[in-house]
Amino acid sequence: MNTPSELNAVAWDIAQTLIKGFNKHYFLFRECSRNAKEYFDQGDWHAMQRAITERIQFYTERVMETVEQLQCRFHADALDDSTWQQVKLYFIGMLMNHKQPELAETFFNSVFCRILDRDYFNSDFIFTRPVISTEYIESDPPIYRSYYPGPKGLCQTLEQIVADFGWNRPFAHLRRDIVKVMRAAREHLGGQWATPDVNYQIQVLYSGFYRNKSAYIMGKVINGNQSYPFALCIMHNDDGELEIDTVLLEPWRIGVLFSFSRAYFLVDMEVPSGYVQFLRGMLPWKTKAEIYTMLGLQKQGKNTFYRDFMHHLQHSNDDFIIAPGIRGLVMLVFTLPSYPFVFKLIKDVFGSSKEVDRPTVKAKYLLVKRHDRVGRMADTLEYSNVAFPKKRFTEELLTELRTLAPSLLEESDDTLVIKHLYIERRMKPLNIYLDNATPEEKEHAVREYGDAIKDLAQANIFSGDMLFKNFGVTRYGRVIFYDYDEIEYMTDCNFRDIPEPPSPEYEMASEPWYPVAKNDIFPEEFASFLLGDPLVRKFFIKYHRDLLSPAFWRTQQANIRAGKMDNFYPYPQELRLCHRYPDKATSK
């Protein structure tokens, strides 16, 4: 039998192994994020895309590596409760001066639950809430820089802000771009453009935010008791020089950069909680969970989201219900009306027209998680063994769950545990939106729908099932795709023309007169099942007739195979400075 001192030594070694595992993870995470600036300077967009994709797996890889070490060295799954309690106490002590304590606590939880297979919603040995405060953690380099325009003037100060990011590629016309930024700010503020107060300053987050082919400078202007957030988007022009493509000044437009339908940013952060706090000061309606996730710390985002959700359940009393809309053949979807998310389970048995299985559907969702979502695919939070209060489920929903997904349920008198589910931001299904839309709203939605399909195609994604029920409308009027069981890479599809029938009788046959392989797609058929509404048809033909032609799709495939990467703008084209204030010097 081990003595108390021996057990304490084991607990200390386990805590050390845990903190080393996390530190290795975050070192690799920062290194990957730090490389983004080099990729941007070099214009190596494929490397940028690979970094975003590969980084998603870093966390799981380090967790599994640490689990293996603890099992091999300590037989961790056989340790008693008192040892694990001591491990946690030692681990807390190691976080007292740590720069990422909240992330390390989550890492501890992940390793512990992998080893003991305990559901953390009822465990006494993990961090069910943060133990170490993340307020006022010192950072080197600092979280943000402060600039005081008084002595030099605003124009020169803005030039200095841009220059301090140390770009290794020249700007085409930085002074011209700054003048346009100032003009846009004056137009935005109008009469609010006030006399500088004594505390007049500009605060800018130290690291750039990198994604796709863009770099962003995030900051805010403070003057008196007012704070004005802004985001500068920097891109390469056609000659390979840098330009400020736009300045975003409306908080909601800046918030769209952090939308759940976009890829995660690459940002080098020593103290991520400081970045989260700064960004929430700019975008107060964004939750910590959303911001952590969009900074690439998706596991922390999941953990924070779950805590927020449990808190909401304690302070609400409405029931979970089946989500409005047409029932899916693969996914069972329910929601809580007072909470802006939907919960999706893979059914045990699919509709007869679906030729997929559970592992295939899970692989499709993982594909979306790793792929560039280009603002058109909803991100998902994936959870295992989530406990819900059973009394909050309607009888209709309980019957649906027991009938369609019994293998995913564990029931007790008071609790319903769902073994696997996805959580997504709730949107209004496009088919329901179109049924109730005015002609103007319908035109906008149809145009957005086609734009979404085209954006996905440029990003090498074919949505497969293009029915309106598989797309949603966000609060900002954007159309987002959210049903992934039939998605394919564009390059895996075969877009074909419909062959001429041998005789008129063949056109009336119930079966096609031509052979059809699994990945054959016939765009000419889209109109027959999408455009029954005359007004929808009118708007679709007006904006997106090309989607009905195989030539469009084959052209997109050729561009993808040639390595072409398009620009995706998370703001309207008319907000780009070259369009808003055109002049002869504009190089785009």
Secondary structure, DSSP 4 states (H G I P E B T S, - for coil): ---HHHHHHHHHHHHHHHHHHHHHHHHHHHHHHHHHHHHHHHT-HHHHHHHHHHHTTHHHHHHHHHHHHHHHHH-GGG--HHHHHHHHHHHHHHTTT-S-HHHHHHHHHHHHHHHH---GGG-SSS-SS--S--TT---SS-SEEEE--TTT-HHHHHHHHHHTT--SS-BSSHHHHHHHHHHHHHHHHGGG-PPP-TT-EEEEESS-EEETTEEEEEEEEEETTEEEEEEEEEEE-TTS-EEEEEEE-SHHHHHHHT-TTSPPPB---SSHHHHHHHHHHH-TTS-HHHHHHHTT-HHHHHHHHHHHHHHHHHT--PPBEEPSSPPPSSEEEEE-TTSSEEEEEE-SS--TT----HHHHHHHHHHHHHS--TTTB---EEEEEEEEEGGGB-HHHHHHHHHH-GGGEEE-SSEEEEEEEEEEE--EEHHHHHHT--HHHHHHHHHHHHHHHHHHHHTTEE-S---GGGEEE-TTS-EEE---TT-EEGGG-EE-PPPPPSSHHHHTSSS-SS---TTEE-GGGHHHHH--SHHHHHHHHHHHGGGGSHHHHHHHHHHHHTT------SS-GGGSHHHHS--TT---
